[in-house]
């Protein structure tokens, strides 16, 4: 989560230039009525405070991941921002008017700041709330004059998601390595490197790219990539290449053999789960997913995808089972509660839905981000109360393994 990085950014003794590689720059404006609370959270908040107050799908957030770098600017942790945009189009060919419109529509720039948007040979510049926003691409960045400032480099996996097509057109490790090489060429060693996944509540990145996080971290370790991680890379390369040509049986065999040597690698287990599911080994796949989630709870959001698949297959019982698994991993996520209640309602079991809605009514909802939630919950309870119930004595839906 991008907001988690604030705990690290605040440890630097001086404000740094933020270099962010992401599909979004995390510069959504912070509402005025929350800025004082955000200041306190960023300066003094503990990790658990960020978990409760700086997430999507919490009843009372004061800061959202899309505002993380805005918070860093507000609190004096960052001086200027260099946004490396995931694009193969050189900066010289960017449509300045179109880019300006997008930045204003998203709230990143004001109309007045947009008027001062200018293009240099390898960079686009704009004032940003008393600071400077620089925009470039990785190709253009390697052609600019070398930076000498105190730098934070923040990677978000959405950067690679935006550029990745498949293993033939854009092999993922080639994409990663070329990005890192050009970054090293253009920048001095950063004071700090941080990472966010955006595979979770943001939903900007597909879960099957989550493995990149460890590879990025390893690339910045003093010892570099270990022999074991290099072997895992080669295995994943082969599996992804085979999958591109629908040779899933060979990819599955390769992953099964590799997992025997690396049983504690959650990303590898997740890869194995995907291929097992593709081979219609549903129950086995779910067991493999559970092992991946135990090692890295971030993979638990896959249960939400499974719940959606179950709903499409008209299996609300399976959807409920998957949502309940997700809830155990993410107990504070009210989106899961709302989806579970809706699934109970579709299954014809009003009591399950009502219990969840009434529990949600006891929460204190943000007047900024969820001003309509109390009314929405009241209406949902009214709708469920009017829904015909299952005949007395009818059992709840079974909850067995989900097979595709």
N, C-alpha and C positions, 0 to 999 in steps of 0.2 A: 504494500500500500504506500503510495507516495507520501502520505502524511506521516508515516512512521519514520521516514528519513529526517524529518525535522528534529528529532531527538539527537541525531548525529550532527546535523548541520549546525546546531546551536553550540557545539563544543569548540568550534574554531574561534581563535582569539580575535580575528578581524573579519569584517564582511568580505565575502568572496564573490567573484564573478561566477554565476551559475551557467554551466554548459549542460543543456538538457537534450538528450536524444530521445524523442518521443513523438508519437502521432499527434499529441496535444501538449501544450506547454505548461499545463497546471497553473494557469494565470486567470482563471475565472475570478471575478471580483468578489470580495467579502462584503456582505451587507453591513451598512454602517452600524446598525444596532447590535452587531455581534463582534465588532472589532476589538473592543476592550476585553471581552471574554477570550477571544482568540489570542490576544497579546499575553494574557495570563497563562493560557494553556501552553503556548509555544515556549514561553520563558521558564515555566515551572512544572508543567505537566509530566506525570510519570507515564510509562508505557501503557499501563492499564487505563489511564485517563484518555489517551489517544484512542484506545480500543473502544471506549464508550462514546467519546465526543467528537471523533474525527473519522467517522466511517459513514458510508451510505447505509441505509436501512437500519438506522437506530432511531428511536423515538425522539431524542433530543439532541441532535448533532449541532455543534457550533462551527465546525469546520469540515469541509468536504475534500476528498482527495483531489478533485479538479481545481482546488484553491491552494494547494500546498506551497507553490512558489510565490503566490501572492502573499501568503502568510510570512514566508521568509523575507520578502521585501519589506512588508509592514514592520516586522520586528527587527530589522537591521541586520539580519544574518547574511543577506545577499545585497550586493551593490548594483550589479547589472545582470542581464539575462542574455545568453546566446542560445537561441533555439536552433538545433540542427534538425531540419525538416526532412522526413523520409521521402525523398523524391529523386527520380533520375533526371528530372528536368533541371538544367543549370539555372542559377539565379538570374542570369542575364535574360532568360526567356520567360521569367515569371510575369504574370499579368498583375501589375501593381494595384490596379483598381479592384480587380476581383479579390485579391488577397486582403486589401484594406476593407472591403465590404464584409468579408468573412470575420475579420478580427473585430470589427465593430458589432456585428450581429451577435457574436459570441460573448460580448462584453469585455473583451480583453483590452481593446483600445476605445477611447472616447472619440467622438466625431472630430474634436479639435486635434487630438493626437494623430488621427488618420490623415489629416491634411498635411502633416509634417513627415509622412512616410516617404523615404527617399531610397533610391537604389544606387549602390556602388557596383564596382565590377564584380565582386564576389560576395556581396552582402546587401541585405535590406535593413535599413535602420529606422527606428521610430522612438520618440519619447514615450515613456511608460511610467506614469504616476511619479514623476520626479526622478526617474531612473532612465536607463536606456535599454531598449529591446533590439537585439541584433538577430537577424534571421539568415540562415545559410543552408547549404546542403553539405553532405560529407565530402563530395567532390570539390566543391568550392572552398570548403574550409581548409583543405590541404594546399590550396593555392594562395591563401592569405598570409600576411605577415605573422610570424610566430608570436603567440601571446606570451606575456611575461608576468601576468598577474597571479595572484592567489586564486586558484580555481577549484570549484567543486564540479565533478562530472557525474551527472545523474542519468543512468540508463533506465528507460522503461521499455518493457518487451513489446509494447505497441509499435515501437520504431521498426522492429523486424517484421512484425505482423503486416505492416503496411507495404513492405517491399517484397515479402515472400510470396511466390506463386506455387512452385513445386520443385522437386529435386532435379528436374531437367533444366528448367528455365532459370531458376535461382536457388541452387543448392544452399541449404541453410547455413552450413558451416563455412562455405566460401563467402557467403554474405557477411557472416560474423567476423571472419578473419580479415576481410578487406576493409570493413568498417573500423576495426581496431587498429589496423596498420595506418590508415589515413588519419585516424585520431591522434595516434602517437606522433606521426609526422608533423601535424599541425600544432599540437599543444605541448607545453612542458609537462612534467610529471605533476598531476593534480594533487592538491592538498588532501583531497578526499574523493573517493568514488563510492556512489550509492546506487541502489537498484530498487525498482518496483516492478511487480509482475503484471498487474492489471488483468490477471486471469480470474480474479475473484469477483467482488461486487461491481467493479467497473465494467467487466464483461467485454473489454476492448480486445482481448487476446484469447485465442483459442487455447484450450488446456494443453493440447499436444505440443505447444511451444514453451511450456513452463520450464522444460529441462534447460533452456538457454541460460537461466539465471545462474546456475552453478558454473557453467562454462565461462560466463562473463566474470564472475567472482574469481575463478581460478586464473584467468588471464591476467589479473592484476595482483595476484599473489607473488611474493618475491621468488618462490620456488617454481612458479609456472605450473603447467599442466603435468599431473602425475602420469605415470605409465598406465595406471588403471583407467584414468579418465580418457586418455588417448584411445585405449581399447574400446571403451564405451562409445566414444565418438564414432569410431569406425563401424561398430555394430549398428549404431543408429543410422549412419549414412547408408549402409547397405539395406537396412530394413525399409527406410523411407524411399530409397530408389526402387526397390522391388515393389513396394506398394503403389508407386506412381504408375507402374505397368500392370497393376492388379495381380501380381504374383504373391498373393498374401500367404499362401501355404508355406512357401520357403521363408518368408519374413517371420512367420510365426515360429517355425522350427529354429531359426537363428536366435530369436529372442528367448525361447525356452531354454536353449543351451547356455546362453549368456547369463541368464538370471541365476543359474546354478552357481556361478562364480561371483555374482554380485547381488546377493539376495536382499541387501539393505539399501539399494538405490531406488528411491521412490519413482523417479522419472522413468527408469527402465521398467519397473513394474507397471506403471501406467501405460507404457507402450505395449507391453505384453497383454494387458487387459483389453486394449483397443483391438488388437488382432484376434484375441480369443473371442471377443464379442462379434467381430466380423465373421469368424468361423462358426458362429451360432453356438459357442460353448458358454451359454449364458450364466449358469450357476458358477462355473469355474472362473469366468471373467469377473463376477461380482466378488468372489473371494480374493482374487488378485487385486482388484481395486481397493478392497478393504485394507490389504497389506500396504498398498501405496499411501493411502490416507493416514494410516497409523504412523508412517514415517514422515509424511508431509501433509498436514491437514488441509493445505491449500487445494489439494486434489479433491477434497470433499465436495467442491462445487459441481463436480461431475454428476453427483446424485440429482441435482436440479435438472440437468440435461436428460437424465434417465426418467425423471418424473414427467417431463414434457413428452418424451417418447411414449410413455405409458398412457398419457392422456390422449395422444393422437391415436393410439391403438384401442381406445375406449376401455382402458383398464384403470379406473380410479383407485382400485385396491392397491395396485402396484405403484401408482403415483404416490399414494399416501405412504406406502412403505419407504420409498426413496426419499420423500420429504422428511419423514421422521428420522432417517439416517442423517440427513443434512442438518437437521435441528440439533442432534446430539453434538455435532462438531461446531456448529455456529449458533449457540443458544440465544444470542442477543439479536439475531437477524429477523426483523419483523416481516420481511418479504416472504420468508419461508412460512411464517405463521399464516399470513394471508393466503398463500397458495394452498397450504394444508387445509385451511377452513373451506376454501372453494372446492377442493377435491372431496372433502366430506359431504359438502352440499350436493355435488354432482352424483355422489354415490347414494344419495337419499338418506343420509344419516345426519339429521339436523342437530342432534345433541352435540356431536363432535365439533361442528362448525360454531355453534353457539358458545361453547366453552372457550374456544379460542378468541372469538370476537369480544366476549365479555372480559377476558383477561387483558386483551389489548386496550380495552376502555379504561383500565386502571393505570395505564402509562401516562406520563406527562409528555405531550406531543409538542414539538417545536412550532411556535407560532409563525416562524419564518419559512421553514421548509415543509411543514405539514399542517397548515392552518385549517384545512378541510377534513382532516382525519377524524376528529370526534363526530362530525356530522356523517361522514362516510360510514363509520362503524355503526352508528345508530341506524342508518338506512339498511345496512347489511343484516343487522340483527332483525329488523322488521321484515325483511324479505325472507330470511330463513324461517322465522316464526310462522309465516304464512304458507310455507312449502309443505305439501303433504308428506307425512312421515312414513317410514317403513312399517309394515304390519307388526304388531306386538310379537315379540319372541324371535323375530328374524335376526340372524347373527350379523355381526359386523363383517366387512369384507376380509377375506383371508389375506395374509401378508407373507407370501413365499417369494422365492428368488425370481428375479426378472430375467427373462430370456428374450433375446431379440429374434 
